[in-house]
């Protein structure tokens, strides 16, 4: 008995080993017309395995691409569509450039830091005050999630001032931030027959 783990790795395991054997057999056929018919039959079988995808626009091209990949780009037939080339599969994507800026307070995050600077640059008015209140409230929530201790509102306002490069000066007279309610688990209720009788 031969286990699948002892056999060669399948390039596209979603089609299974039987379809891979069909593709391997197609590679051994010497007559070009017979090989062409065999390839069409294999593509039809592959298409029948995923009927839900038949409505997609590039379904037929994708099946022929998969056939080429499963044959390791060695199947010599007249393809009805432009198939994928080996070189295009081996191309590595460009490296993404990640911002390498240091975050002053990691528990607040980059987004809050950017929001604090945006709020500081806004013209004075009700919209600026509302944004500052929302940023400070979110900062308090983040602080409590990170530290699990209570925090004074003035500490949050001081941190907000640092994040805004000193352009914002708030105090507890300006805003009062909501306290986070502690989670109190409910006591388990006893059923009717389990109630204590006095």
VEXKE-118630 format. One line per field, with one value per residue: y, x, z of N, C-alpha, C in turn; residue in one letter; residue number from 1. Coordinates in pm, 1 decimal, padded with zeros to 6 digits. Atoms other than C-alpha are relative to their C-alpha. Layout:
BEGIN
nnorth <- Y, ...
neast <- X, ...
nup <- Z, ...
canorth <- Y, ...
caeast <- X, ...
caup <- Z, ...
cnorth <- Y, ...
ceast <- X, ...
cup <- Z, ...
residuo <- A, ...
num <- NUM, ...
! end
This chain:
BEGIN
nnorth <- -00117.4, -00122.8, -00113.3, -00123.5, -00075.3, 00056.2, -00034.3, -00135.5, -00107.2, -00045.9, -00145.1, -00056.1, 00111.6, -00006.9, 00087.9, 00138.6, 00081.1, 00062.4, -00094.5, -00010.7, 00118.6, -00024.4, -00095.3, 00074.3, 00087.7, -00084.7, -00031.3, 00116.8, 00024.9, -00050.4, -00061.0, -00135.0, -00013.7, 00079.0, -00075.6, -00115.9, 00049.4, 00037.7, -00124.1, -00056.7, 00084.5, -00029.0, -00132.4, 00017.3, 00065.9, -00099.4, -00095.4, 00064.6, 00012.0, -00127.2, -00058.7, -00131.0, -00101.3, -00007.5, -00129.6, -00103.5, -00035.1, 00060.0, 00139.0, 00086.7, -00029.0, 00050.0, 00145.4, 00028.9, -00036.3, 00107.3, 00115.9, -00027.6, 00009.3, 00140.2, 00071.7, -00061.7, -00078.6, 00089.0, 00054.3, -00065.2, 00005.0, -00131.5, -00049.1, -00090.0, -00130.8, -00032.7, 00061.2, -00060.0, 00040.7, 00036.0, -00117.9, -00087.4, 00061.1, -00004.9, -00139.3, -00039.7, -00135.3, -00103.5, -00017.0, -00111.7, -00088.4, -00023.6, -00118.2, 00037.4, -00104.4, 00048.4, -00042.6, -00052.9, 00081.6, 00116.4, 00043.1, -00082.2, 00037.4, -00101.0, -00068.2, -00103.7, -00102.3, -00079.0, -00074.9, -00109.5, -00105.7, -00057.4, -00084.0, -00117.3, -00092.1, -00049.9, -00131.3, 00008.3, 00005.2, 00113.7, 00123.8, 00034.6, 00044.4, 00131.4, 00096.3, 00016.6, 00080.8, 00138.6, 00053.8, 00020.5, 00113.6, 00122.3, 00018.4, 00054.0, 00141.0, 00073.1, 00003.7, 00096.6, 00133.9, 00035.3, 00000.0, 00061.6, -00081.8, -00124.4, -00107.2, -00133.3, -00066.3, -00092.9, 00078.8, 00014.4, -00130.9, -00025.9, 00082.6, -00059.6, -00119.2, 00047.2, 00051.8, -00113.6, -00087.9, -00113.9, -00094.2, 00018.7, 00000.0, 00026.8, 00031.4, 00063.5, -00100.5, -00002.2, 00124.4, 00108.4, 00124.0, 00104.3, 00112.6, 00131.1, 00080.1, 00132.5, 00113.4, 00079.1, 00118.0, 00028.0, 00123.1, 00106.4, 00022.3, 00141.3, 00043.2, 00009.5, 00110.4, -00015.0, -00114.0, 00037.4, -00013.5, -00041.4
neast <- 00084.2, -00077.7, 00073.3, -00014.5, -00113.7, -00121.3, -00001.5, -00047.8, 00091.9, 00083.7, -00009.2, 00131.4, 00065.7, 00146.7, 00052.9, -00018.5, -00102.7, 00053.4, -00014.9, -00143.9, -00036.2, 00048.2, -00091.6, -00124.5, 00024.9, 00005.4, -00138.4, -00061.6, 00065.1, -00085.9, 00081.1, 00037.9, 00145.9, 00047.5, -00040.4, 00089.7, 00130.2, -00018.0, -00008.9, 00135.2, 00075.6, -00047.3, 00052.2, 00143.4, 00010.9, -00038.5, 00110.0, 00112.0, -00028.7, 00034.3, 00107.3, 00042.1, -00087.7, 00019.8, 00054.9, -00103.1, -00037.9, -00126.9, -00001.8, -00060.9, -00143.4, -00058.8, -00014.1, -00113.6, -00119.9, -00024.2, -00049.8, -00140.9, -00076.9, -00005.2, -00089.6, -00131.5, -00024.1, -00057.8, 00103.0, -00011.1, 00127.1, 00048.2, 00088.2, 00102.6, -00014.9, -00136.9, -00022.5, -00101.5, -00138.8, -00073.3, -00069.2, 00093.7, 00031.0, -00116.6, -00034.4, 00028.6, 00056.5, -00087.7, 00007.1, 00080.5, -00072.9, 00075.7, -00049.3, -00088.7, 00006.0, 00021.9, 00125.7, -00037.1, 00070.2, 00045.5, 00134.8, 00096.5, -00012.3, -00031.6, 00122.2, 00032.7, -00103.8, 00034.4, 00122.2, -00033.3, -00065.0, 00103.3, 00085.8, -00075.9, -00013.0, 00131.4, 00034.7, 00077.3, 00143.6, 00070.7, -00044.5, -00129.9, 00024.3, 00064.4, -00102.0, -00091.0, 00069.5, 00003.8, -00135.9, -00033.7, 00079.7, -00058.9, -00128.8, 00025.0, 00036.7, -00122.5, -00085.3, 00057.5, -00016.9, -00141.6, -00053.9, 00096.7, 00013.6, 00071.4, -00088.6, 00056.8, 00023.6, -00109.2, -00106.6, 00038.7, -00014.5, -00144.5, -00047.7, 00055.1, -00081.8, -00127.4, 00023.5, 00031.3, -00118.0, 00024.6, 00095.9, 00129.4, -00009.5, 00131.6, 00001.2, 00124.3, 00106.5, 00051.2, 00071.6, 00002.1, 00006.0, 00082.7, -00070.5, 00034.5, 00069.2, -00060.5, 00085.4, 00036.3, 00074.1, 00125.0, 00001.3, 00075.7, 00131.7, 00030.9, 00127.9, 00111.2, -00013.0, -00123.8, 00010.0, -00003.3, 00127.5, -00019.7
nup <- 00000.0, 00009.3, -00055.1, 00076.2, -00052.7, 00058.4, 00141.6, 00025.9, -00039.0, 00110.7, 00018.8, -00033.9, -00068.9, -00001.3, 00104.4, -00041.0, 00064.5, 00122.3, 00110.3, 00025.4, 00079.0, 00136.0, 00062.5, 00025.4, 00114.6, 00119.8, 00037.6, 00066.1, 00129.4, 00106.8, 00106.2, -00044.1, -00003.5, -00114.7, -00119.9, -00005.4, -00048.7, -00141.0, -00078.9, -00009.1, -00092.1, -00136.2, -00036.9, -00028.1, -00130.8, -00101.1, -00010.1, -00068.8, -00143.1, -00065.1, 00082.2, -00049.2, 00056.9, 00144.8, 00039.0, 00001.7, 00137.3, 00042.6, -00046.2, 00101.2, 00004.5, -00124.3, 00011.4, 00087.7, -00077.9, -00096.8, 00074.6, 00032.4, -00125.3, -00040.7, 00090.9, -00019.1, 00120.5, 00100.1, 00088.8, 00130.4, 00073.4, 00043.2, -00106.4, 00054.1, -00065.1, -00038.9, -00131.5, -00085.6, 00024.7, -00122.1, -00052.1, -00071.3, -00130.0, -00087.7, -00029.0, -00137.4, -00006.5, -00054.9, -00144.4, -00048.8, -00090.8, -00122.3, -00071.2, -00109.5, -00101.8, -00136.4, -00062.0, -00131.2, -00099.4, 00076.0, -00037.0, 00073.8, 00140.5, 00101.7, 00043.4, -00098.6, 00012.8, 00118.6, -00030.2, -00090.9, 00079.8, 00086.3, -00084.2, -00041.8, 00113.2, 00040.3, -00057.4, -00124.3, 00018.7, -00059.3, 00064.6, -00058.8, -00137.2, 00006.7, 00039.2, -00114.0, -00100.4, 00048.7, -00005.5, -00141.7, -00049.3, 00054.8, -00067.7, -00133.5, 00018.9, 00034.1, -00118.1, -00094.6, 00057.3, -00006.7, -00135.1, -00091.7, -00120.7, 00025.4, 00044.0, -00014.7, 00127.6, 00027.9, 00062.6, 00140.7, 00063.0, 00014.0, 00110.9, 00122.4, 00027.3, 00055.7, 00134.8, 00087.4, -00002.9, -00088.4, 00057.8, -00067.7, -00146.4, -00057.3, -00142.8, -00043.1, 00007.3, 00137.3, 00029.8, -00098.4, 00076.5, -00062.9, -00061.8, 00056.1, -00100.2, -00017.5, 00034.6, -00118.1, 00047.2, -00070.4, -00078.6, 00062.9, -00060.1, -00026.0, 00054.9, -00092.9, -00096.0, -00076.1, -00090.8, -00141.8, -00069.0, -00140.2
canorth <- 00000.0, 00345.7, 00648.3, 00986.9, 01133.3, 00902.3, 01016.6, 01335.1, 01665.6, 01780.4, 02125.8, 02190.1, 01955.3, 02081.8, 01869.2, 01553.2, 01280.0, 01125.8, 01439.2, 01466.1, 01109.1, 01210.1, 01504.4, 01278.8, 01037.0, 01322.9, 01402.6, 01050.2, 01060.1, 01098.4, 01181.1, 01559.5, 01537.7, 01264.6, 01471.0, 01773.3, 01570.1, 01432.9, 01785.0, 01906.2, 01611.6, 01684.3, 02051.6, 01947.4, 01716.4, 01993.7, 02233.2, 01980.9, 01964.3, 02331.5, 02405.7, 02708.3, 02890.9, 02840.7, 03182.8, 03372.9, 03548.2, 03396.3, 03043.7, 02879.1, 03054.7, 02961.4, 02592.3, 02596.3, 02778.1, 02507.5, 02237.8, 02402.3, 02427.0, 02064.6, 01954.5, 02159.0, 02370.8, 02067.4, 01987.3, 02067.3, 02139.1, 02424.1, 02617.2, 02793.9, 03082.6, 03263.0, 03060.9, 03164.2, 03155.5, 03005.4, 03336.4, 03522.4, 03272.0, 03304.0, 03686.1, 03813.1, 04115.2, 04445.0, 04507.9, 04722.7, 05025.2, 05034.3, 05357.0, 05334.5, 05612.8, 05559.6, 05574.9, 05790.7, 05601.6, 05250.6, 05191.5, 05479.9, 05380.4, 05567.7, 05653.8, 05846.6, 06028.5, 06139.6, 06241.4, 06451.9, 06641.9, 06688.5, 06824.9, 07061.3, 07211.7, 07270.0, 07622.1, 07689.1, 07608.2, 07352.5, 07093.9, 07106.3, 07073.3, 06776.4, 06602.7, 06666.0, 06519.0, 06206.6, 06162.8, 06203.9, 05958.1, 05702.1, 05758.0, 05687.6, 05365.6, 05258.1, 05343.6, 05138.1, 04843.2, 04851.3, 04917.0, 04782.4, 05056.0, 05369.1, 05684.3, 06051.0, 06261.8, 06509.5, 06234.6, 06177.8, 06551.9, 06577.9, 06287.6, 06450.5, 06771.3, 06578.6, 06404.2, 06740.5, 06893.1, 07125.7, 07294.9, 07165.3, 07244.1, 07084.9, 07046.7, 06875.5, 07204.2, 07172.0, 06810.5, 06530.7, 06190.8, 05900.6, 05626.3, 05277.2, 05059.8, 04749.2, 04417.8, 04242.8, 03885.9, 03786.5, 03529.2, 03198.6, 03151.2, 02829.5, 02631.7, 02581.8, 02246.7, 02366.1, 02669.9, 02661.6, 02605.6, 02780.1
caeast <- 00000.0, 00131.0, 00021.6, -00036.6, 00229.9, 00482.8, 00384.8, 00499.0, 00344.6, 00054.4, 00091.4, -00284.6, -00418.8, -00777.5, -00817.2, -00694.0, -00454.1, -00687.4, -00690.1, -00313.2, -00280.4, -00492.1, -00261.6, 00043.2, -00115.1, -00181.0, 00190.2, 00270.2, 00034.3, 00238.9, -00039.2, -00105.6, -00477.8, -00534.3, -00343.4, -00561.3, -00881.6, -00746.9, -00665.7, -01018.3, -01166.5, -00949.5, -01054.8, -01422.4, -01373.9, -01195.4, -01480.8, -01736.2, -01560.2, -01641.1, -01980.0, -02043.6, -01754.0, -01884.4, -02053.2, -01725.9, -01592.6, -01245.0, -01344.5, -01239.9, -00902.8, -00839.1, -00901.2, -00651.7, -00401.6, -00443.0, -00392.1, -00065.8, 00051.4, -00037.7, 00160.8, 00459.6, 00432.5, 00521.9, 00189.1, 00231.1, -00116.8, -00302.5, -00453.5, -00784.9, -00689.4, -00371.0, -00229.2, -00006.9, 00370.0, 00610.6, 00795.3, 00481.5, 00421.9, 00775.0, 00778.5, 00805.6, 00594.3, 00763.3, 00846.1, 00598.0, 00737.2, 00615.7, 00630.3, 00916.0, 00801.1, 00815.7, 00487.5, 00517.0, 00254.1, 00205.6, -00114.4, -00282.9, -00150.2, -00061.5, -00422.4, -00484.1, -00152.5, -00255.2, -00601.9, -00451.5, -00233.3, -00529.1, -00744.9, -00467.2, -00443.3, -00818.4, -00960.0, -01112.2, -01477.4, -01735.0, -01613.1, -01259.6, -01388.2, -01604.9, -01312.0, -01083.5, -01346.2, -01381.4, -01004.1, -00961.6, -01245.1, -01088.8, -00749.3, -00897.0, -01054.3, -00723.5, -00534.5, -00773.3, -00757.7, -00379.2, -00321.9, -00636.1, -00601.9, -00805.2, -00660.6, -00715.7, -00861.1, -00574.8, -00325.9, -00517.3, -00522.6, -00148.1, -00082.9, -00310.9, -00110.5, 00212.5, 00062.5, -00052.5, 00297.0, 00169.4, -00091.3, -00380.3, -00413.0, -00712.9, -00807.6, -01077.0, -01269.3, -01304.4, -01418.0, -01522.9, -01448.4, -01681.3, -01564.6, -01550.1, -01798.8, -01649.6, -01787.4, -01974.5, -02073.3, -02428.5, -02484.8, -02608.7, -02980.4, -03089.5, -03370.3, -03710.8, -03628.3, -03288.9, -03416.8, -03349.1, -03652.7, -03665.0
caup <- 00000.0, -00093.0, 00107.7, -00052.2, 00175.2, 00009.4, -00341.4, -00511.4, -00407.2, -00623.1, -00781.2, -00743.4, -00474.4, -00507.8, -00822.2, -00656.4, -00756.9, -01018.7, -01232.6, -01190.5, -01323.2, -01624.4, -01693.2, -01658.4, -01906.5, -02152.0, -02145.8, -02267.3, -02570.4, -02888.0, -03135.3, -03118.3, -03204.5, -02946.8, -02690.5, -02776.6, -02724.1, -02397.2, -02273.2, -02357.8, -02169.4, -01865.2, -01869.1, -01886.3, -01587.4, -01397.0, -01475.1, -01350.3, -01015.0, -00941.1, -01104.6, -00885.1, -01051.0, -01405.7, -01402.8, -01353.8, -01664.2, -01668.6, -01565.3, -01893.2, -01901.3, -01539.1, -01613.3, -01900.6, -01675.9, -01415.4, -01676.9, -01782.6, -01421.9, -01349.3, -01655.9, -01535.5, -01855.1, -02071.2, -02239.1, -02609.8, -02749.7, -02921.6, -02631.5, -02705.2, -02473.7, -02376.2, -02087.4, -01801.5, -01844.8, -01592.3, -01559.3, -01450.4, -01168.5, -01033.8, -01017.2, -00662.2, -00568.9, -00487.3, -00125.7, 00059.5, 00231.2, 00587.8, 00784.5, 01032.2, 01263.5, 01635.5, 01822.6, 02131.7, 02333.1, 02201.9, 02396.5, 02210.5, 01869.1, 01551.5, 01462.5, 01785.1, 01742.2, 01392.9, 01515.8, 01795.5, 01546.4, 01312.0, 01594.5, 01703.6, 01354.3, 01321.8, 01368.7, 01709.4, 01738.1, 01835.6, 01581.8, 01722.1, 02079.7, 01982.8, 01810.8, 02109.1, 02342.5, 02122.5, 02099.5, 02476.4, 02547.1, 02315.8, 02476.5, 02818.8, 02692.5, 02537.3, 02855.5, 03069.2, 02829.5, 02842.7, 03212.9, 03384.1, 03649.5, 03691.4, 03541.3, 03616.0, 03336.4, 03371.7, 03279.6, 02955.0, 02883.2, 02944.8, 02707.3, 02448.2, 02479.1, 02418.5, 02114.0, 01973.1, 02022.2, 02296.5, 02073.4, 02285.3, 02655.2, 02824.9, 03187.6, 03388.3, 03381.0, 03001.5, 02981.4, 03209.0, 03059.6, 03127.6, 03360.6, 03223.0, 03400.6, 03556.2, 03437.8, 03718.1, 03637.1, 03727.5, 03995.8, 03871.1, 03935.2, 04098.0, 03940.3, 04103.6, 04267.2, 04387.7, 04582.1, 04948.0, 05164.3, 05498.9
cnorth <- 00123.6, 00116.1, 00123.8, 00082.2, -00051.2, 00032.3, 00144.2, 00103.0, 00048.9, 00150.9, 00071.9, -00108.8, 00005.5, -00087.7, -00147.5, -00074.9, -00064.5, 00091.5, 00017.2, -00118.7, 00015.1, 00094.2, -00068.8, -00092.5, 00080.9, 00035.4, -00115.3, -00029.0, 00065.6, 00070.1, 00134.2, 00017.0, -00076.2, 00071.8, 00122.0, -00041.7, -00036.0, 00124.2, 00063.7, -00078.6, 00028.4, 00135.0, -00008.3, -00065.0, 00099.2, 00102.9, -00057.0, -00013.9, 00124.8, 00070.4, 00139.8, 00112.3, 00019.9, 00137.0, 00110.0, 00017.5, -00074.0, -00147.3, -00091.8, 00021.7, -00053.7, -00151.8, -00038.0, 00037.0, -00110.8, -00126.0, 00016.8, -00015.9, -00145.2, -00082.3, 00054.0, 00069.5, -00084.9, -00054.0, 00080.4, -00021.2, 00141.1, 00048.3, 00097.7, 00140.6, 00023.8, -00050.3, 00069.6, -00054.4, -00028.1, 00122.9, 00089.6, -00057.9, 00014.6, 00141.9, 00032.8, 00141.2, 00098.2, 00008.9, 00120.3, 00085.8, 00030.5, 00124.5, -00042.2, 00107.6, -00062.4, 00054.5, 00042.1, -00080.7, -00118.2, -00040.4, 00087.6, -00032.5, 00117.7, 00081.6, 00113.6, 00113.0, 00091.4, 00084.6, 00119.4, 00115.0, 00067.6, 00093.9, 00127.5, 00103.4, 00056.3, 00139.1, -00018.2, 00001.3, -00125.4, -00133.1, -00046.8, -00054.5, -00139.8, -00108.6, -00024.8, -00086.4, -00147.9, -00066.0, -00030.6, -00118.6, -00132.2, -00029.4, -00060.5, -00147.9, -00084.9, -00015.4, -00105.8, -00143.3, -00048.3, -00021.5, -00063.3, 00075.0, 00122.2, 00107.5, 00133.2, 00063.6, 00092.2, -00071.6, -00017.4, 00131.9, 00036.5, -00080.9, 00054.6, 00124.1, -00039.6, -00050.4, 00112.2, 00102.6, 00128.6, 00100.5, -00007.3, -00006.7, -00016.2, -00026.1, -00064.0, 00099.2, 00003.8, -00120.5, -00089.5, -00128.1, -00105.2, -00109.1, -00128.1, -00083.4, -00134.4, -00108.5, -00082.1, -00119.6, -00023.0, -00128.8, -00101.7, -00022.0, -00148.6, -00032.5, -00015.6, -00109.0, 00015.5, 00115.6, -00049.8, 00021.4, 00031.9, -00036.9
ceast <- 00088.7, -00085.2, 00023.3, 00118.6, 00131.9, 00010.0, 00045.6, -00106.7, -00077.1, 00014.7, -00130.6, -00082.0, -00151.7, -00063.2, 00020.2, 00100.9, -00050.6, 00015.9, 00147.3, 00050.0, -00045.6, 00094.7, 00132.0, -00015.0, -00001.7, 00140.6, 00066.6, -00059.3, 00083.3, -00078.6, -00056.3, -00151.7, -00059.4, 00032.1, -00090.4, -00137.4, 00008.2, 00003.4, -00137.2, -00086.0, 00039.6, -00053.9, -00149.0, -00021.5, 00034.1, -00110.8, -00120.1, 00021.4, -00040.1, -00109.9, -00042.6, 00082.9, -00020.9, -00049.0, 00105.4, 00053.6, 00124.7, 00011.7, 00073.2, 00151.8, 00069.9, 00019.6, 00119.1, 00131.9, 00035.3, 00052.6, 00148.6, 00087.0, 00014.9, 00091.9, 00142.3, 00045.0, 00059.9, -00102.4, -00002.4, -00129.4, -00031.9, -00102.3, -00102.0, 00006.5, 00148.1, 00022.2, 00114.7, 00138.7, 00068.3, 00063.9, -00093.8, -00038.4, 00114.6, 00042.3, -00039.0, -00058.8, 00101.5, -00018.6, -00084.2, 00084.5, -00089.6, 00052.8, 00079.8, 00002.4, -00024.7, -00131.7, 00032.9, -00063.1, -00061.8, -00143.3, -00107.5, 00003.7, 00022.0, -00123.1, -00037.0, 00102.0, -00030.1, -00125.0, 00028.7, 00065.1, -00100.0, -00090.3, 00072.4, 00008.9, -00133.3, -00023.4, -00087.7, -00148.7, -00058.1, 00047.5, 00134.1, -00017.7, -00061.0, 00103.2, 00098.2, -00063.1, -00002.4, 00138.0, 00037.8, -00077.4, 00058.0, 00134.7, -00019.0, -00037.0, 00122.9, 00090.9, -00049.5, 00011.0, 00143.1, 00045.4, -00089.7, -00014.0, -00082.6, 00101.7, -00072.6, -00016.4, 00115.7, 00118.7, -00028.1, 00019.1, 00146.9, 00058.5, -00048.9, 00079.6, 00135.0, -00016.7, -00025.5, 00112.5, -00025.0, -00100.8, -00136.5, 00025.1, -00141.1, 00014.8, -00132.9, -00115.2, -00061.9, -00088.9, -00000.3, -00019.7, -00077.6, 00089.0, -00043.4, -00063.5, 00066.7, -00101.4, -00024.3, -00080.5, -00125.5, 00014.0, -00088.9, -00130.4, -00020.2, -00138.4, -00104.6, 00016.7, 00123.6, -00007.0, -00000.2, -00138.4, 00029.2, -00116.3
cup <- 00000.0, 00047.7, -00085.6, 00048.1, -00056.4, -00149.0, -00018.7, 00034.4, -00121.7, -00015.6, 00034.2, 00067.9, -00001.0, -00108.0, 00031.1, -00084.4, -00129.4, -00120.5, -00033.6, -00081.6, -00145.5, -00074.5, -00031.9, -00120.5, -00130.0, -00047.6, -00076.9, -00137.2, -00109.7, -00110.4, 00049.2, 00008.4, 00117.5, 00131.1, 00019.2, 00053.9, 00147.9, 00089.4, 00015.3, 00098.6, 00144.6, 00047.4, 00030.4, 00136.7, 00111.3, 00020.3, 00073.0, 00149.4, 00076.8, -00079.2, 00045.9, -00062.0, -00150.4, -00046.1, -00005.6, -00142.3, -00047.7, 00040.1, -00098.0, -00006.0, 00124.5, -00004.6, -00087.7, 00068.9, 00098.4, -00067.8, -00033.3, 00124.7, 00042.7, -00090.5, 00008.9, -00128.8, -00114.1, -00098.8, -00130.3, -00078.2, -00048.2, 00102.2, -00058.2, 00059.7, 00027.1, 00142.0, 00071.9, -00034.8, 00133.4, 00064.4, 00081.5, 00136.6, 00098.3, 00035.5, 00143.0, 00001.2, 00059.1, 00150.3, 00036.2, 00093.1, 00119.9, 00067.9, 00122.8, 00108.8, 00136.5, 00052.5, 00142.5, 00113.0, -00073.9, 00034.3, -00063.9, -00149.5, -00092.6, -00038.3, 00095.0, -00007.8, -00119.3, 00024.4, 00091.6, -00075.4, -00092.7, 00078.9, 00041.5, -00111.2, -00047.3, 00057.4, 00124.0, -00031.2, 00060.7, -00058.9, 00057.9, 00141.3, 00002.6, -00035.4, 00115.0, 00108.9, -00042.3, 00007.2, 00144.5, 00058.0, -00050.1, 00065.7, 00138.1, -00008.4, -00030.9, 00121.0, 00098.7, -00052.4, 00014.9, 00143.5, 00105.5, 00133.1, -00034.2, -00036.3, 00018.0, -00137.5, -00036.3, -00065.7, -00149.3, -00072.9, -00019.4, -00114.9, -00134.0, -00039.0, -00059.6, -00143.2, -00100.4, -00001.2, 00078.6, -00052.0, 00066.6, 00149.3, 00056.0, 00149.1, 00033.7, 00002.3, -00139.4, -00028.7, 00122.4, -00079.7, 00077.1, 00057.3, -00068.1, 00109.4, 00014.7, -00034.1, 00125.5, -00048.6, 00084.6, 00078.9, -00068.9, 00077.0, 00024.2, -00054.0, 00110.2, 00104.3, 00086.9, 00100.0, 00143.3, 00062.6, 00145.3, 00084.2
residuo <- X, X, X, X, X, X, X, X, X, X, X, X, X, X, X, X, X, X, X, X, X, X, X, X, X, X, X, X, X, X, X, X, X, X, X, X, X, X, X, X, X, X, X, X, X, X, X, X, X, X, X, X, X, X, X, X, X, X, X, X, X, X, X, X, X, X, X, X, X, X, X, X, X, X, X, X, X, X, X, X, X, X, X, X, X, X, X, X, X, X, X, X, X, X, X, X, X, X, X, X, X, X, X, X, X, X, X, X, X, X, X, X, X, X, X, X, X, X, X, X, X, X, X, X, X, X, X, X, X, X, X, X, X, X, X, X, X, X, X, X, X, X, X, X, X, X, X, X, X, X, X, X, X, X, X, X, X, X, X, X, X, X, X, X, X, X, X, X, X, X, X, X, X, X, X, X, X, X, X, X, X, X, X, X, X, X, X, X, X, X, X, X, X, X, X, X, X, X
num <- 1, 2, 3, 4, 5, 6, 7, 8, 9, 10, 11, 12, 13, 14, 15, 16, 17, 18, 19, 20, 21, 22, 23, 24, 25, 26, 27, 28, 29, 30, 31, 32, 33, 34, 35, 36, 37, 38, 39, 40, 41, 42, 43, 44, 45, 46, 47, 48, 49, 50, 51, 52, 53, 54, 55, 56, 57, 58, 59, 60, 61, 62, 63, 64, 65, 66, 67, 68, 69, 70, 71, 72, 73, 74, 75, 76, 77, 78, 79, 80, 81, 82, 83, 84, 85, 86, 87, 88, 89, 90, 91, 92, 93, 94, 95, 96, 97, 98, 99, 100, 101, 102, 103, 104, 105, 106, 107, 108, 109, 110, 111, 112, 113, 114, 115, 116, 117, 118, 119, 120, 121, 122, 123, 124, 125, 126, 127, 128, 129, 130, 131, 132, 133, 134, 135, 136, 137, 138, 139, 140, 141, 142, 143, 144, 145, 146, 147, 148, 149, 150, 151, 152, 153, 154, 155, 156, 157, 158, 159, 160, 161, 162, 163, 164, 165, 166, 167, 168, 169, 170, 171, 172, 173, 174, 175, 176, 177, 178, 179, 180, 181, 182, 183, 184, 185, 186, 187, 188, 189, 190, 191, 192, 193, 194, 195, 196, 197, 198
! end
